Amino acid sequence: MRFWGVALFCFLSIIGALSQGDVGSIISRTQFDQMLKHRNDAACLAKGFYTYDAFVAAAKSFGAFGTTGATDIRKREIAAFMAQTSHETTGGWPTAPDGPYAWGYCFKEERGNPPDYCTQSQQWPCVPGKKYYGRGPIPNHTQLQLWSSRKSHRNESAKQPRKLLQTIQ
């Protein structure tokens, strides 16, 4: 009898873990497309770069993102992330069709002629010939941010900051 109790507990634990799912269980492709409805507009320089599949894949690489806690907490976490990253990449203007915020994920680089945000450091040096400015939906402006960012990418992205603009697909 004890065996069946343990087996049932394990089965229910697995079912519970699987029910959390990934961010795709919180935000569907349709919702993603509706929230960022103009990201593939011809006027957007990042046209075709920000995809739903890339979003879900990137979220999976940060294990707990949008997958822990009650459903309401997970929704708020993803909503806050989408609001911040959409703001950083918006191509909207005050009178834009559907409002300025419907144009999120329109750009993947800081616009205009951004300054080089290199801050000299012996521990985290600037790479000669490379310019550090905002790239991507979570802009890492300085080489300090790039060196201290996610370990698996830090050396490569600090040495080659343009790699941040390559899709993960």
VMD Tcl script that builds the backbone (N, CA, C; Angstrom):
set m [mol new atoms 507]
animate dup $m
set s [atomselect $m all]
$s set {name element resname resid chain x y z} {
  {N N MET 1 A 0.812 -1.185 0.000}
  {CA C MET 1 A 0.000 0.000 0.000}
  {C C MET 1 A 0.869 1.268 0.000}
  {N N ARG 2 A 1.953 1.233 0.731}
  {CA C ARG 2 A 2.844 2.380 0.798}
  {C C ARG 2 A 3.402 2.707 -0.594}
  {N N PHE 3 A 3.728 1.669 -1.372}
  {CA C PHE 3 A 4.254 1.870 -2.727}
  {C C PHE 3 A 3.272 2.701 -3.553}
  {N N TRP 4 A 1.971 2.352 -3.500}
  {CA C TRP 4 A 0.977 3.053 -4.305}
  {C C TRP 4 A 0.805 4.492 -3.828}
  {N N GLY 5 A 0.950 4.718 -2.548}
  {CA C GLY 5 A 0.873 6.076 -2.023}
  {C C GLY 5 A 2.018 6.930 -2.550}
  {N N VAL 6 A 3.233 6.361 -2.546}
  {CA C VAL 6 A 4.407 7.076 -3.070}
  {C C VAL 6 A 4.257 7.286 -4.576}
  {N N ALA 7 A 3.802 6.255 -5.290}
  {CA C ALA 7 A 3.609 6.363 -6.737}
  {C C ALA 7 A 2.589 7.454 -7.060}
  {N N LEU 8 A 1.474 7.495 -6.330}
  {CA C LEU 8 A 0.452 8.505 -6.560}
  {C C LEU 8 A 1.002 9.899 -6.265}
  {N N PHE 9 A 1.760 10.041 -5.175}
  {CA C PHE 9 A 2.367 11.323 -4.829}
  {C C PHE 9 A 3.294 11.788 -5.956}
  {N N CYS 10 A 4.149 10.873 -6.448}
  {CA C CYS 10 A 5.076 11.222 -7.532}
  {C C CYS 10 A 4.318 11.629 -8.787}
  {N N PHE 11 A 3.287 10.871 -9.129}
  {CA C PHE 11 A 2.492 11.164 -10.320}
  {C C PHE 11 A 1.852 12.551 -10.201}
  {N N LEU 12 A 1.234 12.826 -9.062}
  {CA C LEU 12 A 0.585 14.123 -8.871}
  {C C LEU 12 A 1.601 15.263 -8.859}
  {N N SER 13 A 2.791 15.015 -8.329}
  {CA C SER 13 A 3.846 16.025 -8.328}
  {C C SER 13 A 4.267 16.364 -9.753}
  {N N ILE 14 A 4.413 15.332 -10.567}
  {CA C ILE 14 A 4.800 15.543 -11.966}
  {C C ILE 14 A 3.702 16.302 -12.703}
  {N N ILE 15 A 2.462 15.908 -12.510}
  {CA C ILE 15 A 1.338 16.601 -13.147}
  {C C ILE 15 A 1.321 18.069 -12.714}
  {N N GLY 16 A 1.534 18.320 -11.433}
  {CA C GLY 16 A 1.560 19.695 -10.936}
  {C C GLY 16 A 2.679 20.507 -11.552}
  {N N ALA 17 A 3.857 19.903 -11.668}
  {CA C ALA 17 A 4.998 20.603 -12.262}
  {C C ALA 17 A 4.747 20.896 -13.729}
  {N N LEU 18 A 4.179 19.933 -14.428}
  {CA C LEU 18 A 3.925 20.125 -15.850}
  {C C LEU 18 A 2.835 21.161 -16.097}
  {N N SER 19 A 1.913 21.295 -15.184}
  {CA C SER 19 A 0.823 22.240 -15.391}
  {C C SER 19 A 1.311 23.683 -15.360}
  {N N GLN 20 A 2.446 23.950 -14.731}
  {CA C GLN 20 A 3.010 25.295 -14.732}
  {C C GLN 20 A 3.361 25.709 -16.154}
  {N N GLY 21 A 3.958 24.793 -16.930}
  {CA C GLY 21 A 4.291 25.085 -18.313}
  {C C GLY 21 A 5.330 26.184 -18.445}
  {N N ASP 22 A 5.541 26.610 -19.671}
  {CA C ASP 22 A 6.466 27.702 -19.924}
  {C C ASP 22 A 5.650 28.974 -20.171}
  {N N VAL 23 A 6.300 30.041 -20.609}
  {CA C VAL 23 A 5.573 31.298 -20.809}
  {C C VAL 23 A 4.491 31.162 -21.874}
  {N N GLY 24 A 4.625 30.167 -22.746}
  {CA C GLY 24 A 3.610 29.927 -23.755}
  {C C GLY 24 A 2.270 29.544 -23.164}
  {N N SER 25 A 2.279 29.072 -21.918}
  {CA C SER 25 A 1.010 28.745 -21.263}
  {C C SER 25 A 0.353 29.994 -20.674}
  {N N ILE 26 A 1.070 31.099 -20.635}
  {CA C ILE 26 A 0.550 32.357 -20.106}
  {C C ILE 26 A 0.217 33.325 -21.232}
  {N N ILE 27 A 1.094 33.410 -22.219}
  {CA C ILE 27 A 0.880 34.316 -23.347}
  {C C ILE 27 A 0.912 33.498 -24.639}
  {N N SER 28 A -0.177 33.508 -25.350}
  {CA C SER 28 A -0.274 32.730 -26.588}
  {C C SER 28 A 0.346 33.507 -27.752}
  {N N ARG 29 A 0.563 32.822 -28.824}
  {CA C ARG 29 A 1.073 33.465 -30.040}
  {C C ARG 29 A 0.121 34.590 -30.472}
  {N N THR 30 A -1.175 34.320 -30.396}
  {CA C THR 30 A -2.179 35.319 -30.784}
  {C C THR 30 A -2.088 36.561 -29.902}
  {N N GLN 31 A -1.949 36.367 -28.589}
  {CA C GLN 31 A -1.810 37.508 -27.670}
  {C C GLN 31 A -0.535 38.286 -27.964}
  {N N PHE 32 A 0.563 37.578 -28.177}
  {CA C PHE 32 A 1.850 38.209 -28.491}
  {C C PHE 32 A 1.705 39.061 -29.752}
  {N N ASP 33 A 1.109 38.473 -30.788}
  {CA C ASP 33 A 0.933 39.201 -32.048}
  {C C ASP 33 A 0.015 40.408 -31.878}
  {N N GLN 34 A -1.016 40.285 -31.059}
  {CA C GLN 34 A -1.941 41.396 -30.835}
  {C C GLN 34 A -1.282 42.525 -30.037}
  {N N MET 35 A -0.507 42.173 -29.015}
  {CA C MET 35 A 0.152 43.200 -28.195}
  {C C MET 35 A 1.208 43.949 -28.994}
  {N N LEU 36 A 1.884 43.259 -29.880}
  {CA C LEU 36 A 2.984 43.847 -30.647}
  {C C LEU 36 A 2.626 43.855 -32.130}
  {N N LYS 37 A 1.418 44.341 -32.408}
  {CA C LYS 37 A 0.840 44.173 -33.742}
  {C C LYS 37 A 1.590 44.867 -34.868}
  {N N HIS 38 A 2.419 45.849 -34.555}
  {CA C HIS 38 A 3.115 46.560 -35.632}
  {C C HIS 38 A 4.607 46.222 -35.702}
  {N N ARG 39 A 5.055 45.245 -34.945}
  {CA C ARG 39 A 6.495 44.948 -34.901}
  {C C ARG 39 A 7.051 44.505 -36.246}
  {N N ASN 40 A 6.206 43.985 -37.117}
  {CA C ASN 40 A 6.664 43.553 -38.442}
  {C C ASN 40 A 6.244 44.507 -39.546}
  {N N ASP 41 A 5.863 45.714 -39.159}
  {CA C ASP 41 A 5.505 46.752 -40.119}
  {C C ASP 41 A 6.750 47.144 -40.920}
  {N N ALA 42 A 6.554 47.550 -42.153}
  {CA C ALA 42 A 7.680 47.944 -43.012}
  {C C ALA 42 A 8.485 49.098 -42.409}
  {N N ALA 43 A 7.842 49.936 -41.585}
  {CA C ALA 43 A 8.536 51.072 -40.970}
  {C C ALA 43 A 9.443 50.650 -39.815}
  {N N CYS 44 A 9.328 49.422 -39.358}
  {CA C CYS 44 A 10.115 48.949 -38.214}
  {C C CYS 44 A 11.425 48.319 -38.689}
  {N N LEU 45 A 12.521 48.865 -38.195}
  {CA C LEU 45 A 13.833 48.357 -38.599}
  {C C LEU 45 A 14.113 46.947 -38.079}
  {N N ALA 46 A 13.382 46.527 -37.053}
  {CA C ALA 46 A 13.581 45.178 -36.506}
  {C C ALA 46 A 12.572 44.187 -37.096}
  {N N LYS 47 A 11.959 44.556 -38.198}
  {CA C LYS 47 A 10.935 43.710 -38.835}
  {C C LYS 47 A 11.441 42.270 -38.968}
  {N N GLY 48 A 10.655 41.334 -38.437}
  {CA C GLY 48 A 10.997 39.917 -38.529}
  {C C GLY 48 A 11.965 39.416 -37.477}
  {N N PHE 49 A 12.521 40.295 -36.668}
  {CA C PHE 49 A 13.526 39.892 -35.672}
  {C C PHE 49 A 12.887 39.316 -34.413}
  {N N TYR 50 A 11.905 40.013 -33.877}
  {CA C TYR 50 A 11.267 39.591 -32.628}
  {C C TYR 50 A 10.101 38.657 -32.944}
  {N N THR 51 A 10.278 37.374 -32.686}
  {CA C THR 51 A 9.229 36.405 -32.976}
  {C C THR 51 A 8.718 35.768 -31.687}
  {N N TYR 52 A 7.545 35.237 -31.749}
  {CA C TYR 52 A 6.966 34.539 -30.602}
  {C C TYR 52 A 7.834 33.344 -30.218}
  {N N ASP 53 A 8.260 32.570 -31.205}
  {CA C ASP 53 A 9.079 31.390 -30.920}
  {C C ASP 53 A 10.391 31.773 -30.240}
  {N N ALA 54 A 11.005 32.865 -30.687}
  {CA C ALA 54 A 12.251 33.324 -30.057}
  {C C ALA 54 A 11.991 33.788 -28.625}
  {N N PHE 55 A 10.858 34.450 -28.407}
  {CA C PHE 55 A 10.479 34.901 -27.065}
  {C C PHE 55 A 10.342 33.712 -26.117}
  {N N VAL 56 A 9.614 32.685 -26.538}
  {CA C VAL 56 A 9.419 31.502 -25.699}
  {C C VAL 56 A 10.751 30.793 -25.464}
  {N N ALA 57 A 11.561 30.653 -26.499}
  {CA C ALA 57 A 12.861 29.988 -26.351}
  {C C ALA 57 A 13.771 30.764 -25.401}
  {N N ALA 58 A 13.795 32.080 -25.539}
  {CA C ALA 58 A 14.631 32.901 -24.650}
  {C C ALA 58 A 14.141 32.790 -23.210}
  {N N ALA 59 A 12.831 32.821 -23.016}
  {CA C ALA 59 A 12.270 32.702 -21.666}
  {C C ALA 59 A 12.652 31.372 -21.034}
  {N N LYS 60 A 12.660 30.309 -21.819}
  {CA C LYS 60 A 13.039 28.986 -21.298}
  {C C LYS 60 A 14.481 28.959 -20.826}
  {N N SER 61 A 15.330 29.795 -21.412}
  {CA C SER 61 A 16.739 29.784 -21.002}
  {C C SER 61 A 16.946 30.449 -19.641}
  {N N PHE 62 A 15.911 31.106 -19.119}
  {CA C PHE 62 A 15.941 31.701 -17.786}
  {C C PHE 62 A 14.922 30.959 -16.927}
  {N N GLY 63 A 15.214 29.700 -16.632}
  {CA C GLY 63 A 14.363 28.742 -15.957}
  {C C GLY 63 A 13.143 29.201 -15.207}
  {N N ALA 64 A 13.266 30.108 -14.270}
  {CA C ALA 64 A 12.136 30.475 -13.414}
  {C C ALA 64 A 11.299 31.609 -13.989}
  {N N PHE 65 A 11.736 32.211 -15.078}
  {CA C PHE 65 A 10.992 33.353 -15.630}
  {C C PHE 65 A 9.608 32.926 -16.091}
  {N N GLY 66 A 8.597 33.502 -15.486}
  {CA C GLY 66 A 7.217 33.253 -15.868}
  {C C GLY 66 A 6.717 31.846 -15.601}
  {N N THR 67 A 7.438 31.103 -14.781}
  {CA C THR 67 A 7.043 29.708 -14.549}
  {C C THR 67 A 6.864 29.365 -13.081}
  {N N THR 68 A 7.084 30.308 -12.192}
  {CA C THR 68 A 6.957 30.008 -10.772}
  {C C THR 68 A 5.896 30.892 -10.130}
  {N N GLY 69 A 5.254 30.362 -9.126}
  {CA C GLY 69 A 4.229 31.107 -8.416}
  {C C GLY 69 A 2.856 30.873 -9.013}
  {N N ALA 70 A 1.902 31.527 -8.406}
  {CA C ALA 70 A 0.516 31.424 -8.861}
  {C C ALA 70 A 0.379 32.036 -10.253}
  {N N THR 71 A -0.644 31.657 -10.952}
  {CA C THR 71 A -0.865 32.137 -12.319}
  {C C THR 71 A -0.896 33.656 -12.384}
  {N N ASP 72 A -1.543 34.312 -11.417}
  {CA C ASP 72 A -1.594 35.779 -11.417}
  {C C ASP 72 A -0.200 36.391 -11.302}
  {N N ILE 73 A 0.638 35.803 -10.487}
  {CA C ILE 73 A 2.021 36.288 -10.329}
  {C C ILE 73 A 2.781 36.112 -11.636}
  {N N ARG 74 A 2.633 34.960 -12.260}
  {CA C ARG 74 A 3.315 34.691 -13.526}
  {C C ARG 74 A 2.862 35.681 -14.601}
  {N N LYS 75 A 1.573 35.957 -14.642}
  {CA C LYS 75 A 1.046 36.908 -15.625}
  {C C LYS 75 A 1.610 38.300 -15.401}
  {N N ARG 76 A 1.682 38.707 -14.127}
  {CA C ARG 76 A 2.229 40.035 -13.821}
  {C C ARG 76 A 3.702 40.133 -14.194}
  {N N GLU 77 A 4.451 39.062 -13.925}
  {CA C GLU 77 A 5.873 39.071 -14.262}
  {C C GLU 77 A 6.070 39.222 -15.769}
  {N N ILE 78 A 5.331 38.470 -16.543}
  {CA C ILE 78 A 5.458 38.539 -17.998}
  {C C ILE 78 A 4.953 39.879 -18.523}
  {N N ALA 79 A 3.857 40.383 -17.956}
  {CA C ALA 79 A 3.324 41.687 -18.370}
  {C C ALA 79 A 4.326 42.796 -18.094}
  {N N ALA 80 A 4.966 42.769 -16.939}
  {CA C ALA 80 A 5.966 43.792 -16.608}
  {C C ALA 80 A 7.147 43.710 -17.572}
  {N N PHE 81 A 7.588 42.493 -17.859}
  {CA C PHE 81 A 8.691 42.314 -18.809}
  {C C PHE 81 A 8.304 42.856 -20.189}
  {N N MET 82 A 7.112 42.483 -20.652}
  {CA C MET 82 A 6.677 42.925 -21.977}
  {C C MET 82 A 6.529 44.450 -22.025}
  {N N ALA 83 A 6.019 45.052 -20.962}
  {CA C ALA 83 A 5.868 46.508 -20.924}
  {C C ALA 83 A 7.221 47.198 -20.996}
  {N N GLN 84 A 8.186 46.723 -20.217}
  {CA C GLN 84 A 9.509 47.343 -20.206}
  {C C GLN 84 A 10.230 47.173 -21.542}
  {N N THR 85 A 10.235 45.965 -22.062}
  {CA C THR 85 A 10.963 45.726 -23.311}
  {C C THR 85 A 10.266 46.386 -24.501}
  {N N SER 86 A 8.951 46.439 -24.473}
  {CA C SER 86 A 8.223 47.120 -25.538}
  {C C SER 86 A 8.530 48.622 -25.508}
  {N N HIS 87 A 8.588 49.174 -24.306}
  {CA C HIS 87 A 8.940 50.591 -24.145}
  {C C HIS 87 A 10.331 50.877 -24.714}
  {N N GLU 88 A 11.280 49.991 -24.447}
  {CA C GLU 88 A 12.661 50.200 -24.902}
  {C C GLU 88 A 12.813 50.084 -26.415}
  {N N THR 89 A 11.875 49.432 -27.072}
  {CA C THR 89 A 12.013 49.172 -28.503}
  {C C THR 89 A 10.900 49.802 -29.330}
  {N N THR 90 A 10.118 50.711 -28.730}
  {CA C THR 90 A 8.944 51.239 -29.420}
  {C C THR 90 A 9.311 52.099 -30.616}
  {N N GLY 91 A 8.473 51.999 -31.617}
  {CA C GLY 91 A 8.598 52.854 -32.790}
  {C C GLY 91 A 7.391 53.770 -32.886}
  {N N GLY 92 A 6.568 53.761 -31.829}
  {CA C GLY 92 A 5.336 54.550 -31.835}
  {C C GLY 92 A 5.577 56.026 -31.569}
  {N N TRP 93 A 4.594 56.793 -31.904}
  {CA C TRP 93 A 4.599 58.226 -31.672}
  {C C TRP 93 A 3.220 58.581 -31.119}
  {N N PRO 94 A 3.029 59.755 -30.568}
  {CA C PRO 94 A 1.767 60.066 -29.885}
  {C C PRO 94 A 0.508 59.794 -30.700}
  {N N THR 95 A 0.523 60.030 -32.009}
  {CA C THR 95 A -0.673 59.831 -32.824}
  {C C THR 95 A -0.596 58.572 -33.684}
  {N N ALA 96 A 0.273 57.650 -33.322}
  {CA C ALA 96 A 0.450 56.414 -34.103}
  {C C ALA 96 A -0.835 55.590 -34.137}
  {N N PRO 97 A -1.097 54.917 -35.258}
  {CA C PRO 97 A -2.269 54.030 -35.303}
  {C C PRO 97 A -2.205 53.017 -34.162}
  {N N ASP 98 A -3.302 52.839 -33.467}
  {CA C ASP 98 A -3.412 51.935 -32.312}
  {C C ASP 98 A -2.629 52.432 -31.099}
  {N N GLY 99 A -2.101 53.649 -31.139}
  {CA C GLY 99 A -1.367 54.224 -30.014}
  {C C GLY 99 A 0.113 53.896 -30.069}
  {N N PRO 100 A 0.910 54.662 -29.356}
  {CA C PRO 100 A 2.370 54.495 -29.428}
  {C C PRO 100 A 2.873 53.163 -28.892}
  {N N TYR 101 A 2.128 52.564 -27.980}
  {CA C TYR 101 A 2.641 51.346 -27.342}
  {C C TYR 101 A 2.381 50.085 -28.157}
  {N N ALA 102 A 1.547 50.189 -29.190}
  {CA C ALA 102 A 1.302 49.043 -30.072}
  {C C ALA 102 A 2.468 48.841 -31.043}
  {N N TRP 103 A 3.448 49.726 -30.988}
  {CA C TRP 103 A 4.584 49.676 -31.896}
  {C C TRP 103 A 5.848 49.167 -31.198}
  {N N GLY 104 A 5.690 48.472 -30.085}
  {CA C GLY 104 A 6.845 47.904 -29.387}
  {C C GLY 104 A 7.544 46.863 -30.237}
  {N N TYR 105 A 8.797 46.649 -29.943}
  {CA C TYR 105 A 9.661 45.686 -30.636}
  {C C TYR 105 A 9.881 46.096 -32.093}
  {N N CYS 106 A 9.883 47.401 -32.320}
  {CA C CYS 106 A 10.071 47.948 -33.658}
  {C C CYS 106 A 11.557 48.165 -33.962}
  {N N PHE 107 A 12.344 48.368 -32.916}
  {CA C PHE 107 A 13.771 48.615 -33.101}
  {C C PHE 107 A 14.585 47.648 -32.260}
  {N N LYS 108 A 15.804 47.397 -32.685}
  {CA C LYS 108 A 16.697 46.541 -31.900}
  {C C LYS 108 A 17.993 47.246 -31.527}
  {N N GLU 109 A 18.120 48.499 -31.928}
  {CA C GLU 109 A 19.294 49.286 -31.549}
  {C C GLU 109 A 18.838 50.679 -31.131}
  {N N GLU 110 A 19.597 51.285 -30.239}
  {CA C GLU 110 A 19.330 52.653 -29.832}
  {C C GLU 110 A 19.360 53.537 -31.076}
  {N N ARG 111 A 18.375 54.406 -31.190}
  {CA C ARG 111 A 18.244 55.220 -32.393}
  {C C ARG 111 A 19.086 56.468 -32.331}
  {N N GLY 112 A 19.277 57.073 -33.504}
  {CA C GLY 112 A 20.046 58.293 -33.619}
  {C C GLY 112 A 21.528 57.961 -33.667}
  {N N ASN 113 A 22.308 58.832 -33.115}
  {CA C ASN 113 A 23.754 58.636 -33.057}
  {C C ASN 113 A 24.143 58.489 -31.589}
  {N N PRO 114 A 23.948 57.293 -31.017}
  {CA C PRO 114 A 24.202 57.129 -29.583}
  {C C PRO 114 A 25.681 57.289 -29.256}
  {N N PRO 115 A 25.943 57.813 -28.079}
  {CA C PRO 115 A 27.342 57.917 -27.660}
  {C C PRO 115 A 27.893 56.532 -27.336}
  {N N ASP 116 A 29.193 56.447 -27.239}
  {CA C ASP 116 A 29.831 55.203 -26.816}
  {C C ASP 116 A 29.842 55.228 -25.294}
  {N N TYR 117 A 29.167 54.261 -24.684}
  {CA C TYR 117 A 29.032 54.235 -23.233}
  {C C TYR 117 A 30.167 53.476 -22.555}
  {N N CYS 118 A 31.292 53.357 -23.200}
  {CA C CYS 118 A 32.422 52.634 -22.627}
  {C C CYS 118 A 32.908 53.334 -21.357}
  {N N THR 119 A 33.048 52.559 -20.296}
  {CA C THR 119 A 33.601 53.042 -19.039}
  {C C THR 119 A 34.847 52.212 -18.775}
  {N N GLN 120 A 35.999 52.834 -18.829}
  {CA C GLN 120 A 37.249 52.088 -18.700}
  {C C GLN 120 A 37.326 51.352 -17.363}
  {N N SER 121 A 37.774 50.117 -17.438}
  {CA C SER 121 A 37.906 49.281 -16.251}
  {C C SER 121 A 38.958 48.222 -16.522}
  {N N GLN 122 A 39.855 47.987 -15.569}
  {CA C GLN 122 A 40.839 46.922 -15.746}
  {C C GLN 122 A 40.175 45.556 -15.696}
  {N N GLN 123 A 39.195 45.400 -14.818}
  {CA C GLN 123 A 38.518 44.116 -14.685}
  {C C GLN 123 A 37.658 43.797 -15.904}
  {N N TRP 124 A 36.946 44.805 -16.416}
  {CA C TRP 124 A 36.063 44.619 -17.561}
  {C C TRP 124 A 36.423 45.650 -18.624}
  {N N PRO 125 A 37.434 45.380 -19.415}
  {CA C PRO 125 A 37.916 46.374 -20.380}
  {C C PRO 125 A 36.979 46.564 -21.578}
  {N N CYS 126 A 37.078 47.736 -22.160}
  {CA C CYS 126 A 36.394 47.993 -23.425}
  {C C CYS 126 A 37.266 47.373 -24.513}
  {N N VAL 127 A 36.638 46.779 -25.482}
  {CA C VAL 127 A 37.389 46.171 -26.582}
  {C C VAL 127 A 37.662 47.258 -27.615}
  {N N PRO 128 A 38.919 47.459 -27.984}
  {CA C PRO 128 A 39.243 48.489 -28.977}
  {C C PRO 128 A 38.450 48.289 -30.263}
  {N N GLY 129 A 37.936 49.390 -30.792}
  {CA C GLY 129 A 37.198 49.337 -32.046}
  {C C GLY 129 A 35.726 48.977 -31.911}
  {N N LYS 130 A 35.279 48.681 -30.692}
  {CA C LYS 130 A 33.869 48.335 -30.473}
  {C C LYS 130 A 33.159 49.513 -29.810}
  {N N LYS 131 A 31.918 49.730 -30.178}
  {CA C LYS 131 A 31.128 50.813 -29.606}
  {C C LYS 131 A 30.038 50.191 -28.741}
  {N N TYR 132 A 29.871 50.718 -27.544}
  {CA C TYR 132 A 28.883 50.199 -26.597}
  {C C TYR 132 A 27.731 51.183 -26.465}
  {N N TYR 133 A 26.548 50.735 -26.857}
  {CA C TYR 133 A 25.327 51.534 -26.754}
  {C C TYR 133 A 24.159 50.563 -26.675}
  {N N GLY 134 A 22.940 51.091 -26.516}
  {CA C GLY 134 A 21.772 50.245 -26.312}
  {C C GLY 134 A 21.462 49.330 -27.490}
  {N N ARG 135 A 21.403 48.035 -27.200}
  {CA C ARG 135 A 21.038 47.036 -28.202}
  {C C ARG 135 A 20.059 46.053 -27.574}
  {N N GLY 136 A 19.031 45.704 -28.305}
  {CA C GLY 136 A 18.091 44.701 -27.835}
  {C C GLY 136 A 17.023 45.269 -26.930}
  {N N PRO 137 A 16.062 44.414 -26.564}
  {CA C PRO 137 A 14.946 44.878 -25.739}
  {C C PRO 137 A 15.316 45.146 -24.285}
  {N N ILE 138 A 16.420 44.586 -23.827}
  {CA C ILE 138 A 16.948 44.900 -22.500}
  {C C ILE 138 A 18.340 45.466 -22.765}
  {N N PRO 139 A 18.405 46.767 -23.032}
  {CA C PRO 139 A 19.668 47.313 -23.511}
  {C C PRO 139 A 20.797 47.222 -22.496}
  {N N ASN 140 A 21.880 46.658 -22.951}
  {CA C ASN 140 A 23.135 46.675 -22.206}
  {C C ASN 140 A 23.974 47.763 -22.854}
  {N N HIS 141 A 24.032 48.910 -22.213}
  {CA C HIS 141 A 24.711 50.040 -22.819}
  {C C HIS 141 A 26.226 49.958 -22.696}
  {N N THR 142 A 26.711 49.551 -21.548}
  {CA C THR 142 A 28.148 49.625 -21.316}
  {C C THR 142 A 28.790 48.247 -21.346}
  {N N GLN 143 A 30.089 48.232 -21.513}
  {CA C GLN 143 A 30.791 46.951 -21.479}
  {C C GLN 143 A 30.717 46.350 -20.080}
  {N N LEU 144 A 30.534 47.177 -19.048}
  {CA C LEU 144 A 30.403 46.653 -17.685}
  {C C LEU 144 A 29.150 45.792 -17.580}
  {N N GLN 145 A 28.067 46.246 -18.193}
  {CA C GLN 145 A 26.829 45.467 -18.187}
  {C C GLN 145 A 27.001 44.179 -18.983}
  {N N LEU 146 A 27.722 44.256 -20.082}
  {CA C LEU 146 A 27.918 43.069 -20.912}
  {C C LEU 146 A 28.793 42.040 -20.211}
  {N N TRP 147 A 29.875 42.496 -19.576}
  {CA C TRP 147 A 30.762 41.564 -18.871}
  {C C TRP 147 A 30.034 40.916 -17.695}
  {N N SER 148 A 29.153 41.681 -17.052}
  {CA C SER 148 A 28.494 41.148 -15.867}
  {C C SER 148 A 27.151 40.482 -16.181}
  {N N SER 149 A 26.779 40.454 -17.451}
  {CA C SER 149 A 25.514 39.808 -17.815}
  {C C SER 149 A 25.664 38.298 -17.799}
  {N N ARG 150 A 24.670 37.633 -18.249}
  {CA C ARG 150 A 24.584 36.177 -18.215}
  {C C ARG 150 A 25.914 35.500 -18.558}
  {N N LYS 151 A 26.423 34.661 -17.671}
  {CA C LYS 151 A 27.742 34.054 -17.795}
  {C C LYS 151 A 27.991 33.366 -19.125}
  {N N SER 152 A 27.016 32.644 -19.632}
  {CA C SER 152 A 27.248 31.878 -20.842}
  {C C SER 152 A 27.509 32.753 -22.061}
  {N N HIS 153 A 27.144 34.029 -21.978}
  {CA C HIS 153 A 27.329 34.909 -23.123}
  {C C HIS 153 A 28.262 36.079 -22.839}
  {N N ARG 154 A 28.701 36.229 -21.609}
  {CA C ARG 154 A 29.362 37.479 -21.246}
  {C C ARG 154 A 30.625 37.762 -22.033}
  {N N ASN 155 A 31.514 36.820 -22.185}
  {CA C ASN 155 A 32.759 37.109 -22.895}
  {C C ASN 155 A 32.485 37.462 -24.347}
  {N N GLU 156 A 31.648 36.688 -24.993}
  {CA C GLU 156 A 31.361 36.919 -26.404}
  {C C GLU 156 A 30.631 38.234 -26.629}
  {N N SER 157 A 29.625 38.543 -25.807}
  {CA C SER 157 A 28.862 39.762 -26.037}
  {C C SER 157 A 29.661 41.012 -25.674}
  {N N ALA 158 A 30.558 40.933 -24.723}
  {CA C ALA 158 A 31.390 42.095 -24.392}
  {C C ALA 158 A 32.420 42.352 -25.482}
  {N N LYS 159 A 32.919 41.284 -26.081}
  {CA C LYS 159 A 33.918 41.432 -27.153}
  {C C LYS 159 A 33.273 41.745 -28.496}
  {N N GLN 160 A 32.073 41.244 -28.696}
  {CA C GLN 160 A 31.350 41.438 -29.952}
  {C C GLN 160 A 29.919 41.907 -29.646}
  {N N PRO 161 A 29.733 43.166 -29.225}
  {CA C PRO 161 A 28.409 43.607 -28.800}
  {C C PRO 161 A 27.334 43.477 -29.876}
  {N N ARG 162 A 27.692 43.488 -31.144}
  {CA C ARG 162 A 26.692 43.338 -32.212}
  {C C ARG 162 A 26.036 41.959 -32.187}
  {N N LYS 163 A 26.677 40.977 -31.539}
  {CA C LYS 163 A 26.082 39.636 -31.458}
  {C C LYS 163 A 24.761 39.653 -30.701}
  {N N LEU 164 A 24.551 40.680 -29.881}
  {CA C LEU 164 A 23.279 40.800 -29.168}
  {C C LEU 164 A 22.120 40.987 -30.140}
  {N N LEU 165 A 22.420 41.396 -31.367}
  {CA C LEU 165 A 21.380 41.644 -32.334}
  {C C LEU 165 A 21.054 40.435 -33.196}
  {N N GLN 166 A 21.711 39.318 -32.926}
  {CA C GLN 166 A 21.425 38.124 -33.692}
  {C C GLN 166 A 20.306 37.343 -33.022}
  {N N THR 167 A 19.412 36.824 -33.806}
  {CA C THR 167 A 18.278 36.083 -33.285}
  {C C THR 167 A 18.748 34.752 -32.692}
  {N N ILE 168 A 17.998 34.219 -31.738}
  {CA C ILE 168 A 18.388 32.973 -31.101}
  {C C ILE 168 A 17.875 31.761 -31.840}
  {N N GLN 169 A 17.068 31.984 -32.878}
  {CA C GLN 169 A 16.509 30.831 -33.593}
  {C C GLN 169 A 17.564 30.134 -34.422}
}
mol reanalyze $m
mol bondsrecalc $m
mol representation Tube
mol addrep $m
